[in-house]
Amino acid sequence: MTQATAPALQSRHAIDSSFVVKVFYVFAALALLSLGISVGGKWLGRSIALAGHTDDAALREVVIGNNVISAPSNMIRFDRQRTDGVASRLDLYLRWPQLDGYSDAARDDFNHANGSRNIIFLSFGERMMSRDMSGRLEPIYSTMLVQPGQPGPAGVELFMFNEKSGYLNEMLAVARRAEGEPFVARCLVGESAEESLAPCERDIHVGKDLSLTYRFPLALLEDWRTLDAAVRDKALSLLKTSG
């Protein structure tokens, strides 16, 4: 080997080594990218499949006023509320009649597959009125109703609101009890009711100066006794402090 060719061979060897190293790094980068896409794709695919729901059953403790509500994450409707701490409001959603949160088994119910409507929406918040909906029947609602009412399911009377009431496209559902306050709920009517997943709304007082508003499908008026008792019991079971 001549003195002239030795440096050339060394230079070629250095170039070949550098090329091999670059190729190695390219393949390593491609492998990492492929792994990232695979992991990210699975995460994104699951996120899309859940569509804002979560099957996480970890308990969250939310403080509203002097109340502590302990609810599993899969019952909490909005992702931003699935955290511990102080809040002014907590929104839940439950499957009827199980009164459980989201799970893979309950996916069709929560996604309203095939037009199903059996989800109840609950909202806890600080009490703003001295009377709940039942207590507002005589002093407030009765002055706004078109009389007489129409018979509804399971002993419920349905009253339309007059035009000056401010409750357009709504009716009042009233069921008298043998003892205690009547069951009272406001329900949408017409196209608004058909488009809503839960067109009926009722609020009750629970805990310490806490108000619970729950919305439910119109069909559940047929089972208003069971519904009202079950929702109240469920709310009390979530409250770690109650009045």
Residue pairs with C-beta under 8 A, 6 or more apart in sequence:
1 9
51 111
52 78
52 79
53 74
53 102
53 107
53 110
54 73
54 74
54 79
54 82
54 102
55 74
55 102
55 103
55 104
56 72
56 73
56 74
56 82
57 72
57 73
57 74
57 101
58 72
58 73
59 70
59 71
59 72
59 73
60 70
60 71
60 72
60 73
60 76
60 82
60 83
60 84
61 68
61 69
61 70
61 84
61 240
62 68
62 69
62 70
62 71
62 81
62 84
62 85
62 86
62 87
62 90
63 69
63 85
63 86
63 87
64 86
64 87
64 88
64 89
64 90
64 124
64 125
64 126
64 210
65 126
65 208
65 209
65 210
66 207
66 208
66 209
66 241
67 124
67 207
67 208
67 210
67 239
67 240
67 241
67 242
68 239
68 240
68 241
69 90
69 124
69 238
69 239
69 240
70 238
70 239
70 240
71 90
71 92
71 238
72 101
73 82
73 101
74 101
74 102
74 103
75 92
75 93
75 94
75 100
75 101
75 102
76 82
76 90
76 91
76 92
76 101
77 91
77 92
77 93
77 121
78 91
81 87
81 90
81 91
88 125
88 126
89 123
89 124
89 125
90 123
90 124
90 125
91 121
91 122
91 123
92 101
92 121
92 122
92 123
92 124
93 101
93 102
93 110
93 119
93 120
93 121
93 122
94 100
94 101
94 119
94 120
94 122
94 234
95 101
95 106
95 109
95 110
95 118
95 119
95 120
96 118
96 119
96 120
96 216
96 217
96 220
96 227
97 118
97 226
97 230
98 106
99 120
99 230
99 231
99 234
100 106
102 110
107 113
108 114
108 116
109 116
109 118
109 119
110 119
112 119
112 197
117 197
117 198
117 217
117 219
118 217
119 197
119 198
119 217
120 198
120 214
120 215
120 216
120 220
120 231
121 198
121 214
121 215
121 216
122 212
122 213
122 214
122 231
122 234
122 235
123 212
123 213
123 214
124 206
124 210
124 211
124 212
124 235
125 210
125 211
125 213
126 209
126 210
126 211
127 205
127 209
127 210
127 211
128 211
129 136
129 211
131 139
132 203
132 204
132 205
132 211
133 184
133 185
133 186
133 202
133 203
133 204
134 181
134 182
134 183
134 184
134 204
135 181
136 184
137 174
137 182
137 184
141 172
141 184
144 161
144 162
144 164
144 165
144 167
145 159
145 160
145 161
145 162
145 165
145 172
146 159
146 160
146 161
146 162
147 159
149 157
149 158
149 159
149 174
150 157
150 158
150 159
151 157
151 158
152 158
152 173
152 221
153 221
153 222
154 175
154 221
154 222
154 223
154 224
154 225
155 175
155 176
156 173
156 174
156 175
156 183
156 221
156 224
157 173
157 174
157 175
158 171
158 172
158 173
158 174
158 187
159 171
159 172
159 174
160 171
160 172
160 189
161 167
161 168
161 170
161 171
161 172
167 186
169 188
169 189
169 190
169 192
170 186
170 187
170 188
170 189
171 186
171 187
171 189
172 184
172 185
172 186
172 187
173 183
173 184
173 185
173 186
173 187
173 200
173 221
173 224
174 182
174 183
174 184
175 182
175 183
175 184
175 224
175 225
176 182
177 183
183 202
183 224
183 225
183 228
184 202
185 200
185 201
185 202
185 221
185 224
186 200
186 201
186 202
187 193
187 199
187 200
187 201
187 218
187 221
188 196
188 199
188 200
192 199
193 199
193 218
197 217
198 215
198 216
198 217
199 215
199 217
199 218
200 215
200 216
200 217
200 218
200 220
200 221
201 213
201 214
201 215
202 213
202 214
202 216
202 228
203 211
203 212
203 213
203 214
204 211
204 212
204 214
204 228
204 231
204 232
204 235
205 211
205 212
206 212
206 232
206 235
206 236
206 239
206 242
206 243
207 235
207 239
207 241
207 242
207 243
208 241
208 242
208 243
209 243
210 239
210 243
212 231
212 235
214 231
216 227
220 227
236 242
